[in-house]
Each structure stands twice: as C-alpha cells, then as structure tokens.
Amino acid sequence: MAGLNKDTPTPQDITVHSASKVLEIAFSDGQTFRLPFELLRVYSPSAEVQGHGPGQETLQTGKRDVTIVELEAVGNYAVQPTFSDGHSSGIYSWDYLYFLGSKQDELWQDYFRRLQEAGVERDAPMPVKSGHACGSH
C-alpha cells in the first residue's frame, strides 16, 4: 500500500481489547472503529497473505480465535501487530486501518464469499505450506 495520503485521519487513541478480541481506533475525524482481530488477520497487508501480485492472495482460515499479543508502533504512520498464530509481518498504515474500519461490512461479505467459492470452512486450519517460502519482510 502506498504512503499516507495527507488527508488521511490519524488515530487519536488505539486500544487492544483482548477479551473481546477487538482493536478499537478513534480517528481525528471523529470516527471510531472496532476491528475484530480476525478481520485484521484475514486482511493482513503482508506479502504472506496478499501475495506478490493480483491473484496470489492466500485465503486465511482458522483465525476466529486469533489474538494480538503485541502491538508495535512503526514510525508515525502505522502499527505492526504480532498475532497469537505467530504472524507478525503485516504493517498496518493509518489509511489501511481506516479503510478496514470504513469498509468492514463489505470486507466480511467478500471474505465469506471467497470461503464459499473455495469450498473451505471459516474455522478450517490453514494448510501446511510446502515449497514456496517468501522469506521475512
């Protein structure tokens, strides 16, 4: 994802709600979003999830119970969560978090559609990878 748009609202407050598995973000334009950890994990901006080009995305499953075990700031423009399944390579810029919050309903619908098209259950464990390794980013 490209750098920050100068018009992108910035977070005024970020709260990790471990019990309810939600990341709450209050933005400078008055919007507050409650992003489920599962949504954040399924839509991770990392190459591991997004692939290296269109059509190379890896459909994520079995992430309903994932938690955020650590949340690190990346400069003044993003956060990098470490999830309980070990995934930690996604860097979530403010504009990407805002996008996830503002499009949450559509993103859930898209996720469920992709699961159905793939014939995979939402809670199915991820298949073990063989061969291709992305390396760390």
C-alpha positions as CSV (number, residue, x, y, z in Angstrom):
1,M,0.0,0.0,0.0
2,A,1.2,3.5,-0.9
3,G,2.3,6.0,1.7
4,L,-0.1,8.1,3.7
5,N,-2.5,10.4,2.0
6,K,-2.2,13.9,3.5
7,D,-6.0,13.8,4.1
8,T,-5.9,10.5,6.0
9,P,-7.3,10.9,9.5
10,T,-4.8,9.9,12.2
11,P,-5.5,7.8,15.2
12,Q,-6.1,9.7,18.4
13,D,-6.4,6.5,20.5
14,I,-5.8,2.8,19.9
15,T,-7.0,0.2,22.4
16,V,-6.4,-3.5,22.3
17,H,-9.4,-5.2,23.8
18,S,-8.0,-8.7,24.5
19,A,-11.2,-10.2,26.0
20,S,-13.5,-9.2,23.1
21,K,-10.7,-9.6,20.5
22,V,-11.2,-6.1,19.1
23,L,-8.8,-3.3,18.2
24,E,-10.6,0.0,18.8
25,I,-9.3,3.0,17.0
26,A,-10.5,6.6,17.4
27,F,-9.5,8.8,14.4
28,S,-9.0,12.5,14.2
29,D,-12.1,13.0,12.1
30,G,-14.4,11.7,14.9
31,Q,-14.8,8.2,13.5
32,T,-14.2,5.2,15.9
33,F,-13.8,1.7,14.5
34,R,-13.9,-1.6,16.4
35,L,-11.9,-4.0,14.2
36,P,-12.1,-7.7,15.2
37,F,-8.7,-9.3,15.4
38,E,-9.9,-12.0,12.9
39,L,-10.6,-9.3,10.3
40,L,-7.2,-7.7,10.8
41,R,-5.5,-11.1,10.5
42,V,-7.5,-12.2,7.4
43,Y,-6.8,-8.9,5.7
44,S,-3.2,-8.6,6.8
45,P,-1.3,-6.3,4.3
46,S,1.7,-8.7,4.4
47,A,3.1,-10.5,1.4
48,E,2.4,-13.8,3.2
49,V,-1.3,-13.0,2.9
50,Q,-1.6,-10.7,-0.1
51,G,1.0,-12.5,-2.3
52,H,3.3,-10.6,-4.6
53,G,0.7,-9.7,-7.1
54,P,-3.0,-9.9,-8.1
55,G,-4.4,-13.4,-7.8
56,Q,-1.7,-14.6,-5.4
57,E,-3.6,-13.9,-2.2
58,T,-3.7,-16.7,0.4
59,L,-7.1,-17.2,1.8
60,Q,-6.8,-17.2,5.6
61,T,-8.9,-19.7,7.6
62,G,-9.0,-20.7,11.3
63,K,-8.4,-17.2,12.5
64,R,-11.6,-16.6,14.5
65,D,-9.8,-17.1,17.9
66,V,-6.6,-15.3,17.0
67,T,-5.5,-12.6,19.4
68,I,-3.0,-9.8,19.3
69,V,-0.1,-10.5,21.7
70,E,1.9,-7.4,20.9
71,L,1.3,-4.1,19.0
72,E,4.3,-2.1,18.0
73,A,4.3,1.5,16.5
74,V,6.0,1.8,13.1
75,G,7.2,5.4,12.9
76,N,4.3,7.9,13.0
77,Y,2.3,6.1,10.3
78,A,1.5,2.5,11.2
79,V,1.3,-0.3,13.7
80,Q,2.7,-3.8,13.4
81,P,0.7,-6.4,15.4
82,T,2.0,-9.8,16.5
83,F,-0.8,-12.3,16.4
84,S,-1.1,-15.4,18.6
85,D,-0.6,-17.6,15.5
86,G,2.9,-16.2,15.1
87,H,2.0,-13.9,12.1
88,S,3.8,-10.5,12.6
89,S,4.9,-9.3,9.1
90,G,1.8,-7.1,8.4
91,I,2.4,-3.3,8.7
92,Y,-1.0,-1.6,9.0
93,S,-0.8,2.1,8.0
94,W,-3.3,4.6,9.3
95,D,-5.0,4.8,5.9
96,Y,-5.2,0.9,5.7
97,L,-6.7,0.7,9.2
98,Y,-9.2,3.5,8.3
99,F,-10.1,1.5,5.1
100,L,-10.6,-1.7,7.1
101,G,-12.9,0.2,9.5
102,S,-14.9,2.0,7.0
103,K,-15.4,-1.0,4.7
104,Q,-15.7,-3.6,7.4
105,D,-19.2,-4.9,6.3
106,E,-18.1,-5.3,2.6
107,L,-14.8,-6.9,3.6
108,W,-16.6,-9.5,5.8
109,Q,-19.0,-10.3,2.9
110,D,-16.1,-10.6,0.5
111,Y,-14.3,-12.9,2.9
112,F,-17.3,-15.2,3.3
113,R,-17.8,-15.2,-0.5
114,R,-14.2,-16.2,-1.0
115,L,-14.5,-19.0,1.6
116,Q,-17.6,-20.3,-0.1
117,E,-16.0,-20.2,-3.6
118,A,-13.0,-22.1,-2.3
119,G,-15.2,-24.6,-0.5
120,V,-13.4,-24.0,2.7
121,E,-14.8,-23.6,6.2
122,R,-14.1,-20.4,8.1
123,D,-12.6,-22.4,11.0
124,A,-10.6,-24.9,9.0
125,P,-6.9,-25.0,9.9
126,M,-4.6,-23.4,7.4
127,P,-2.9,-26.0,5.1
128,V,0.7,-26.6,5.8
129,K,2.8,-24.8,3.2
130,S,5.4,-26.7,1.2
131,G,7.9,-25.4,-1.3
132,H,7.5,-21.6,-1.8
133,A,8.9,-19.5,1.0
134,C,8.6,-15.7,1.0
135,G,11.3,-15.0,3.5
136,S,10.8,-12.3,6.1
137,H,9.9,-8.8,5.2
